[in-house]
Amino acid sequence: MKERMQYFFHMSGEYPELSFGELKAILSTFDASSKVALDFKNVGIAETTKDCAILAVERSAYVKEAALLLAKSTDIQELVEDVKSAPLYELLNDGETFEVRCVKCWGAEYDTKKVEAELGSVILGCGKYVSVNLKKPDKRFVLLATPQGLFFGLSVAKKRKKEFYDRKAGRRPFTLPSALQPKIARCMVNLARIRPGGRVLDPFAGSASILSEAWLLGYEPVGLEIKYWICKGARLNLERYALGDPDIINADARTAPLRRGFDSIVTDPPYGRSTTIPTGSLTSLLEDFLPKLTDLLIEGGSVCMASPSDIDLISLGKAYGLEVLETYTIKVHGTLTRNITVFRMR
């Protein structure tokens, strides 16, 4: 059994509640025994394994970094003293190099260079023959500084810069005005809590944002899209980002040519000024589609769906036998606020 330790997670400040929800969802999917708490806005604390802490960063949209928690305090000098008694000797090998980085968020005010130098001096005196290397160190120590607290630890995973850049809506071979950005699509797939290797259906696939992210996470995605010209464009995106593996079918979600067997439905139904809805309104479209869920989902399957905030998706879901697990509200732009709601089939 792999050792369980406390890790802290630096989450994006873009959507703090959504980021924390994503972290909880990933850890609960891969480590059912994990205990996760929110310490301050975008700092999550979890008791889990190193492998799962790394997975949380690699698979997430909004988790920036994970680090083994070595010290936590509201006072910098108190934290430095705690670091002196941390098991640094056990974490470093003779001849290794390291760096210390102070990451400030939410307006925290600290003298970054001074703090890094002070903590670096403590590590140099840990009893191992180690040295500082700020360009390509063997180990990275990070101090996450918030207005409410300081978190210091050994980094185990850090999100690559511009990881989602090439998949942004405006950079794809094919895009639509209403296309989901890859980070939101990735987060929605994670929120659905799908078993490893599970089957995912997007019945309103559009430009294949969700299909691409689901495939990249190792799932088996299938999409439905009612408009043939959008299907053709979506396939261009799938060829670019998912090697053309996911299947996208030119079909109406209300009469889906599929049968039960999907672990989850993750989707962003059509809405917005530039969108034409076959039934005339999103509510009527969902009223036609939601009764079909029992034909598509396995028992206990999940649904993660985005919707504009003026649609009462929760009431609609409950009316068709769905249990609400969680919901998040995010502002997309001046005229659009989205709700992202996670359900489970009863």
Buried (B, 14 or more C-beta within 10 A) or exposed (E): EEEBBBBBBBBBEEBBBBBBBBBBBBBEBBBEEBEBEBBBBBBBBBBBBBEBBBBBBBBBBBBBBBBBBBBBBEEBEEBBEBBBEBEBEEBBEEEBBBBBBBBBBBEBEBEBEEBBEBBBEBBBEBEBEBEBEEEEBBBBBBBBBBEEBBBBBBBBBBBEEEEBEEBBBEEBBBBBEBBBBBBBBBBBBBBBBBEEEBBBBBBBBBBBBBBBBBBBBEBBBBBBBBBEEBBEBBBBBBEBBBEBEBBBBBBBBBEBEBEEEBBBBBBBBBBBEEEEBEEEEBBEBBBBBBEBBEEBBBEEBBBBBBBBBEBEBBEBBBEBEBBBBBBBEBEBEEEBEBBBBBBBBE
